[in-house]
Amino acid sequence: MVTVRLDGPALAALTRRAEAEGLPNRTEAIRAAVRAWAHVA
């Protein structure tokens, strides 16, 4: 497990995008973003 600190605006944007993409929570949004950035399936 890794702790990630986000400022208020970044956290709000993450929450909005997770909801827009139908992701169940922010954790899944962060995991998806890291997988995409790292090019991991």
ABEGO torsion letter per residue (X at the ends): XBBBBBBAAAAAAAAAAAAAAGBABAAAAAAAAAAAAAGBX
